[in-house]
Amino acid sequence: MRKFFKFIITSIFIIIAIDILSRTATLNWSYLKVNDELYVLCTYNIQNLDETDKFTKIGTIESKTNIFIKPIFNYSSNSFRKGSEVYKTDDNQIAVKQNNKFYVLSSTQSEGWGNGIMVNPYLD
């Protein structure tokens, strides 16, 4: 009987671990929440600085959440620094200015937004 309970507990632990690991990929992505919409960084390509005059500043990142948690409050991010400027692009995407570089994020509600990636928040 004792072996049976050990087997059940071990099985439950393994199932929970597999479930957590299967979600880890999406939790490691760089997210930003703006106007109740979640945006994700999909490319390391940084917007051409010559085109940034078309950007409209809409605010700054007000809070930073844990890197493994999707933000739930507006103007919060799990990877971009607090105080980073947030812009709306002419393509109706969101751009974040950090370290004098612009990172363009896509809405997770957009069709075909792709796979997210993580920006290194500790770069110069």
N, C-alpha and C positions, 0 to 999 in steps of 0.2 A: 504494500500500500504506500509506503514511504517513497519508493522508487517511482511510483506512478505520479505522486504529487511533484517530485523533483522534475520529472519529465514534462508535466504540464507547465510548471513555472518556467522552466528553461525554454519551452516552445513559445510561450507568451513573450518572454524577453526577446527571443530571436525575431518574432514577428514584429514587435514594436521597433526593434533596431533596424530592420529592413525598411519599415515604413518611414522612419526618420531619415535614413540614408537616401531613400528615393526622393525625398523632398529637399535635400540639402542643396542640390544644384540651383534651384530657383531661389533659395534663401541666400545664396552667395552673390547674387546679382546686385548691382547698384540701383537703388530705387529712390524716387523723389515723389512726394505727393503734393499736388497743386490743384486747388479748386475741386477737391474731392475726387480727383482723378489720379491714378497711379501711373507714373512714367518709369521707364527702365532704360538704362544705358545699353545700347545694342552694338556699338562699334567703338573701337579705339580711335577711329578717324576723328581728328579734331577739326572743327569748322574753320574754313579759311578766314583769317582775320580781316581780309579785305571786304568780306561780306557781312561783317558784324554790324555795320551801320544800319542794316535792315532789321536788327533786333530791337525789341521793345522791352525795357526792364519792367518786370512785374513784381519784384520783391527780392527778399533774401532768405536764405535758409535759416529758420528760427530755432530748430532743434535737431539733434542727431540721435538716432536710436541705435540700439545694438546692431552690429553688422549682420546678425543672423535673423533679424526681425524686419518684416515689411513695415514701413511707416504707416501710421494710422491718422496722424494729424497733418493738416495742411502746412506746407513749407517745412516739412521734416524729411530727412534722408537717413539712410543707413550707412552711407559711405562718404558723401560730400561733407565738407566742413561747415560748421555753423558760421553764418556770416557770408557765405559764398553767394554771389549775385545770381538771380534767376531771370532769364529772358524768354520771351516768346519769339520764335523765328517766323519768317515770312511763310514757311511751310506748315505753320500751326503745330510745330514741335516745341519742345522746351530745351533751352540751353542753359548750362550752368558754367559760370566763370570761376575757375579755381586755378591758382598759380599762373594767372595771365593766359590761360588756355580755356577754350570753350569746348564743353562736352555736350553733344546733342543727344537728347533722350526722346524715346517714342512712347506714345500712350499704349498701355497694355490692352486698351479697348480697341485699338486699330487692328484691322484685319491684316495679317501677315507681318506683324511687328517683329518677328524673328526671335532669336535667343538672346538673352541678356548676358552681360559680362560685368565684372567687377573692376572699378577704377581703384588704383592703389591710393588710399587716402593719405599715405605718408610720403608721397613724392614731394620733393622740394616745394 
